[in-house]
């Protein structure tokens, strides 16, 4: 009865180790062993692969894991001298030659744009963004000299003025006649009023998102940030908050305009440190049969893997600008003028 091949190989390896000192006088020993295996009906064995294949396999798995994110450990090297000021200073212009139809990447930023479509014609445009430094997550306003003014511009023009690699409409704070909002843009306070009916998003100097459902805790938070050595860079009052601390939120059915209807929507989410996603939901038309409800948008952001996610101004305001591409939530309509944008910039000179 023949031994199993595995046991036979182990025995042969042991014999080879013992026989190594004699291989000088018997140079054909290894070939004789190979021939013996072949005579048993097996294939010729590469003993180099036999000894080292497992280690190589581990190396290959590790390399695949690194390549999966595209950038080894998923981070960039942030050059301190390239850091952008936290104000309305215009960042360096992106290199037009680095744009493809669905990506942009340089030493400090990576953007990957994906497009999905449902059977009913609803389209989901998803931009995954990674940056080297928190200062690359920025906001722009129509009138940087007087951010509290009612002046408005199109998302496209603001994106161009601020050299945005990619931009999304903000919360259009000038459209709130009651002024009961909590709004900061690039450390500039526009308003600091709480609103128990609205959710608030704060972005700190580390680029981290903090959500306040129904404004709970917002009055105390600036002082808490100060004690922790953090700075408030941007704040938005719109919502609803969609995902908070990795948990899908149960939304108020009466929150905002047409929360349960199918509408064009925009949202921004944080995936991890200096890793974000911008989403625009494009409705085929104004029939109400395409687009997302707020609940559907929350599920979508949660399934993308957002740790925090916040709904922005949608409907006719929904617009994303990526290079020369302008993606509108309502195709065919005129570009609406707004007060502000959220955008990501390169630091590379």
C-alpha positions as CSV (number, residue, x, y, z in Angstrom):
1,X,0.0,0.0,0.0
2,X,1.5,3.4,-1.1
3,X,2.0,6.2,1.4
4,X,0.0,9.4,0.9
5,X,2.0,11.8,-1.3
6,X,2.3,14.4,1.6
7,X,3.9,12.0,4.0
8,X,6.2,10.8,1.2
9,X,7.3,14.4,0.5
10,X,8.1,15.0,4.1
11,X,10.2,11.9,4.3
12,X,12.0,12.9,1.1
13,X,12.7,16.4,2.5
14,X,14.3,14.8,5.6
15,X,16.4,12.5,3.4
16,X,17.5,15.5,1.3
17,X,18.6,17.4,4.4
18,X,20.6,14.4,5.6
19,X,22.1,13.9,2.1
20,X,23.2,17.5,1.6
21,X,26.8,16.8,2.8
22,X,27.1,14.0,0.2
23,X,25.7,15.9,-2.8
24,X,29.2,17.1,-3.8
25,X,30.2,13.5,-4.5
26,X,26.7,12.5,-5.7
27,X,25.6,15.5,-7.9
28,X,22.8,13.5,-9.4
29,X,21.1,12.6,-6.1
30,X,18.5,15.3,-6.4
31,X,17.7,14.3,-10.0
32,X,17.4,10.7,-8.8
33,X,14.9,11.7,-6.2
34,X,12.9,13.7,-8.8
35,X,12.9,10.7,-11.2
36,X,11.7,8.4,-8.4
37,X,8.7,10.7,-7.8
38,X,7.9,10.8,-11.5
39,X,8.1,7.1,-11.7
40,X,5.4,6.9,-9.0
41,X,3.1,8.8,-11.4
42,X,3.6,12.3,-9.8
43,X,4.8,15.5,-11.4
44,X,8.4,16.8,-11.1
45,X,8.7,18.8,-7.8
46,X,10.4,22.2,-7.6
47,X,11.9,21.9,-4.1
48,X,12.7,25.6,-4.0
49,X,9.0,26.3,-4.3
50,X,8.2,23.6,-1.8
51,X,10.3,25.2,0.9
52,X,9.5,28.9,0.1
53,X,6.1,29.0,-1.5
54,X,4.3,29.6,1.8
55,X,6.4,32.6,2.7
56,X,5.9,34.0,-0.8
57,X,2.1,33.4,-0.6
58,X,2.1,35.5,2.6
59,X,4.0,38.2,0.9
60,X,1.6,38.2,-2.1
61,X,-1.4,38.4,0.2
62,X,0.2,41.4,2.0
63,X,0.9,43.1,-1.3
64,X,-2.7,42.6,-2.5
65,X,-4.0,44.1,0.8
66,X,-1.8,47.1,0.3
67,X,-2.7,47.5,-3.4
68,X,-6.4,47.2,-2.6
69,X,-6.4,50.8,-1.3
70,X,-4.3,52.0,-4.1
71,X,-1.9,53.9,-1.9
72,X,-0.1,51.3,0.4
73,X,-1.3,52.4,3.9
74,X,-4.0,54.7,2.4
75,X,-2.2,58.0,3.5
76,X,-0.3,60.8,1.8
77,X,2.8,62.6,3.0
78,X,1.8,66.0,4.2
79,X,4.5,68.6,3.5
80,X,4.2,71.1,6.4
81,X,5.2,74.0,4.2
82,X,2.3,73.2,1.9
83,X,-0.4,73.4,4.6
84,X,-3.2,75.8,3.7
85,X,-4.4,78.6,5.9
86,X,-7.8,78.1,7.5
87,X,-9.4,81.1,5.8
88,X,-10.8,82.0,2.4
89,X,-7.3,82.0,0.8
90,X,-7.5,80.4,-2.6
91,X,-5.5,77.1,-2.7
92,X,-3.2,76.1,-5.6
93,X,-4.9,75.1,-8.8
94,X,-5.2,71.4,-9.6
95,X,-3.1,70.1,-12.4
96,X,-5.6,69.6,-15.3
97,X,-3.4,66.9,-16.8
98,X,-4.0,64.7,-13.7
99,X,-7.8,64.6,-14.2
100,X,-9.3,61.5,-15.8
101,X,-13.1,61.1,-16.4
102,X,-13.5,59.5,-13.0
103,X,-10.3,60.3,-10.9
104,X,-7.8,62.9,-9.8
105,X,-4.6,62.2,-7.9
106,X,-1.5,64.0,-6.9
107,X,0.9,63.9,-3.9
108,X,-1.8,65.3,-1.5
109,X,-5.2,64.3,-2.7
110,X,-7.0,61.4,-4.3
111,X,-10.5,61.5,-5.8
112,X,-12.3,58.6,-7.3
113,X,-15.8,59.2,-8.8
114,X,-18.2,56.3,-9.3
115,X,-21.6,56.4,-11.1
116,X,-24.5,54.0,-10.5
117,X,-28.0,53.9,-11.9
118,X,-31.2,52.3,-10.8
119,X,-33.7,50.7,-13.1
120,X,-36.1,53.7,-12.7
121,X,-33.4,56.1,-13.9
122,X,-32.2,57.5,-10.6
123,X,-28.5,58.0,-10.7
124,X,-26.0,58.0,-7.8
125,X,-22.8,59.9,-8.2
126,X,-20.3,59.0,-5.4
127,X,-16.9,60.7,-4.9
128,X,-14.4,59.0,-2.6
129,X,-11.8,61.5,-1.4
130,X,-8.6,61.1,0.6
131,X,-6.4,64.1,1.6
132,X,-3.0,64.6,3.3
133,X,-4.1,67.4,5.6
134,X,-7.3,68.7,7.2
135,X,-6.8,72.1,5.6
136,X,-7.7,70.6,2.2
137,X,-11.3,70.2,3.4
138,X,-12.6,73.7,2.8
139,X,-15.7,75.9,2.2
140,X,-16.2,78.7,-0.1
141,X,-18.7,81.5,-0.1
142,X,-20.1,83.8,-2.8
143,X,-18.8,86.9,-1.0
144,X,-15.6,86.1,1.0
145,X,-15.2,89.7,1.9
146,X,-18.6,89.7,3.7
147,X,-19.6,86.0,4.2
148,X,-22.9,87.0,6.0
149,X,-24.1,88.9,2.9
150,X,-26.9,87.6,0.7
151,X,-24.8,87.5,-2.4
152,X,-25.0,84.2,-4.3
153,X,-23.1,82.4,-7.2
154,X,-23.4,79.2,-9.0
155,X,-21.5,76.1,-7.6
156,X,-19.6,76.0,-10.9
157,X,-18.3,79.6,-10.5
158,X,-17.4,79.2,-6.9
159,X,-15.6,76.0,-7.6
160,X,-13.6,77.7,-10.3
161,X,-12.8,80.8,-8.1
162,X,-11.5,78.6,-5.2
163,X,-9.5,76.1,-7.4
164,X,-11.6,73.2,-6.2
165,X,-10.5,69.7,-7.2
166,X,-14.1,68.7,-6.4
167,X,-17.0,70.7,-5.0
168,X,-20.5,70.2,-3.7
169,X,-23.2,72.6,-2.8
170,X,-23.4,73.6,0.8
171,X,-26.5,74.4,2.9
172,X,-27.3,77.8,1.2
173,X,-27.5,79.6,4.5
174,X,-28.7,82.8,3.0
175,X,-31.9,81.1,2.1
176,X,-33.0,80.9,5.8
177,X,-35.1,84.0,6.4
178,X,-35.3,83.4,10.2
179,X,-31.5,83.3,10.6
180,X,-31.9,80.7,13.3
181,X,-28.9,78.7,12.2
182,X,-25.4,77.9,13.4
183,X,-23.0,78.7,10.6
184,X,-19.2,79.0,10.4
185,X,-17.1,79.1,7.3
186,X,-13.3,78.7,7.5
187,X,-13.4,79.8,11.2
188,X,-15.5,82.9,10.4
189,X,-18.7,83.0,12.5
190,X,-21.7,83.9,10.4
191,X,-24.4,83.0,12.9
192,X,-24.4,81.1,16.2
193,X,-28.0,80.5,16.9
194,X,-29.3,77.0,17.9
195,X,-32.4,75.6,16.3
196,X,-34.1,72.7,18.1
197,X,-35.8,71.7,14.8
198,X,-32.5,71.3,12.9
199,X,-29.5,69.1,13.0
200,X,-26.0,70.6,12.9
201,X,-22.7,69.4,11.4
202,X,-19.4,70.8,12.8
203,X,-16.0,70.1,11.2
204,X,-13.0,70.7,13.5
205,X,-9.3,71.5,12.7
206,X,-8.6,67.7,12.4
207,X,-11.1,67.4,9.6
208,X,-13.4,65.3,11.9
209,X,-17.2,65.5,11.7
210,X,-19.4,66.1,14.8
211,X,-23.2,65.8,14.6
212,X,-25.8,67.4,16.8
213,X,-29.3,66.1,16.4
214,X,-31.9,68.8,17.0
215,X,-29.0,71.0,18.0
216,X,-28.6,69.2,21.4
217,X,-25.3,70.2,23.0
218,X,-24.4,72.8,20.4
219,X,-24.3,75.7,22.8
220,X,-21.7,74.1,25.0
221,X,-19.6,72.5,22.3
222,X,-17.5,75.5,21.3
223,X,-16.2,75.8,24.9
224,X,-15.6,72.0,25.0
225,X,-13.6,72.3,21.8
226,X,-11.5,75.1,23.2
227,X,-10.7,73.1,26.4
228,X,-9.7,70.1,24.2
229,X,-7.4,72.3,22.1
230,X,-9.6,71.9,19.0
231,X,-10.9,74.6,16.7
232,X,-14.2,75.0,15.0
233,X,-13.6,75.4,11.3
234,X,-17.0,74.9,9.6
235,X,-20.5,74.5,10.8
236,X,-23.7,73.8,8.8
237,X,-27.4,73.9,9.8
238,X,-29.4,71.8,7.4
239,X,-29.7,68.0,7.7
240,X,-31.0,65.7,8.8
241,X,-28.0,63.9,10.2
242,X,-28.0,60.5,8.5
243,X,-25.4,58.5,10.2
244,X,-23.9,59.3,13.6
245,X,-21.0,57.4,15.2
246,X,-21.4,54.6,12.7
247,X,-25.1,54.1,13.5
248,X,-27.9,54.6,11.0
249,X,-30.3,57.2,12.5
250,X,-34.0,57.0,12.7
251,X,-35.2,60.1,10.9
252,X,-38.0,62.4,11.7
253,X,-40.7,62.0,9.1
254,X,-41.5,65.7,9.2
255,X,-37.9,67.0,8.9
256,X,-37.4,69.6,6.2
257,X,-39.0,69.7,2.8
258,X,-40.6,66.6,1.4
259,X,-38.6,64.2,3.5
260,X,-40.4,61.1,2.3
261,X,-40.6,62.1,-1.3
262,X,-38.2,61.2,-4.1
263,X,-36.0,64.2,-4.7
264,X,-32.5,65.1,-5.9
265,X,-30.3,64.9,-2.8
266,X,-26.7,65.7,-1.8
267,X,-24.8,64.5,1.3
268,X,-21.3,64.5,2.7
269,X,-19.9,61.8,4.9
270,X,-16.7,60.9,6.8
271,X,-15.3,57.4,6.3
272,X,-12.3,57.7,8.6
273,X,-9.4,60.0,9.3
274,X,-9.0,62.4,6.3
275,X,-11.2,60.1,4.3
276,X,-14.6,61.3,3.0
277,X,-17.4,60.7,0.5
278,X,-19.5,63.2,-1.4
279,X,-22.8,62.0,-2.9
280,X,-25.2,63.5,-5.4
281,X,-28.5,61.7,-6.2
282,X,-29.7,62.7,-9.6
283,X,-33.5,62.5,-10.3
284,X,-34.4,61.7,-13.9
285,X,-37.2,64.4,-13.8
286,X,-39.5,66.3,-11.5
287,X,-42.2,63.6,-11.6
288,X,-41.4,62.5,-8.1
289,X,-40.8,58.9,-9.4
290,X,-37.0,59.2,-9.3
291,X,-34.5,60.4,-6.7
292,X,-34.2,59.4,-3.0
293,X,-36.2,60.0,0.1
294,X,-34.2,61.1,3.1
295,X,-34.5,57.6,4.6
296,X,-33.2,56.1,1.4
297,X,-30.3,58.5,1.4
298,X,-29.4,57.6,5.0
299,X,-29.4,53.9,4.1
300,X,-27.2,54.6,1.1
301,X,-24.6,56.6,3.2
302,X,-24.6,53.9,5.9
303,X,-24.0,51.2,3.3
304,X,-21.1,53.1,1.9
305,X,-19.4,52.8,5.3
306,X,-19.8,56.4,6.6
307,X,-19.0,56.9,10.3
308,X,-20.8,60.3,10.1
309,X,-23.1,61.5,7.3
310,X,-25.1,64.7,6.8
311,X,-27.7,65.7,4.3
312,X,-27.1,69.0,2.5
313,X,-29.4,71.3,0.4
314,X,-30.9,69.2,-2.4
315,X,-33.6,69.7,-5.0
316,X,-32.6,72.4,-7.5
317,X,-29.5,73.3,-5.4
318,X,-28.0,69.8,-5.8
319,X,-24.8,70.2,-7.9
320,X,-21.4,68.6,-8.0
321,X,-18.4,70.0,-9.9
322,X,-15.4,67.8,-10.7
323,X,-12.9,69.3,-13.1
324,X,-14.9,70.3,-16.2
325,X,-17.8,68.0,-15.2
326,X,-20.9,69.6,-13.8
327,X,-23.4,67.1,-12.4
328,X,-26.8,68.5,-11.5
329,X,-29.4,66.8,-9.4
330,X,-32.1,68.0,-11.8
331,X,-30.8,67.5,-15.4
332,X,-31.8,70.1,-17.9
333,X,-32.6,72.8,-15.4
334,X,-30.7,76.1,-14.9
335,X,-27.9,76.3,-12.5
336,X,-29.1,77.8,-9.2
337,X,-27.1,80.5,-7.5
338,X,-26.2,79.6,-3.9
339,X,-24.3,81.1,-0.9
340,X,-21.7,78.5,-0.4
341,X,-19.9,75.3,-1.4
342,X,-18.0,72.5,0.3
343,X,-14.8,71.6,-1.6
344,X,-11.5,69.7,-1.5
345,X,-8.3,71.3,-2.7
346,X,-4.8,70.2,-3.5
347,X,-1.9,71.4,-1.4
348,X,0.7,70.7,-4.1
349,X,2.2,73.9,-5.5
